[in-house]
Amino acid sequence: MKDGTIIQDISYQPYLGNGYIDSIYYCSDAVGLKTGTTSNAGCCLIAAFQRNEKTYLSAVVGCSSGADRYELTLKMLSEFASYSQ
């Protein structure tokens, strides 16, 4: 280390920008997810859920809003989980 170098402790709170954490879309069954938005793909969401001792994966692409991707994913999870019991 060179003389005069200043070292600083840096702490930060990560931004958790997904709707399944601390929001109206909270889902305790969610075990992992990734959101993304591009002009070509629209609002997208890849998510994994564990329910009834099974793991479900979903992929939603082409949504017009962030809210749409969460609502559609939860609807699919609800319908598929009840169907597969």
Buried (B, 14 or more C-beta within 10 A) or exposed (E): EEEEEEEEEEEEEEEEEBBBEEEEBEBEBBBEBEBEEEEEEBBBBBBBBEBEEEEBEBEBBEBEEBBBBBBBBBEBBEEBBEEEE
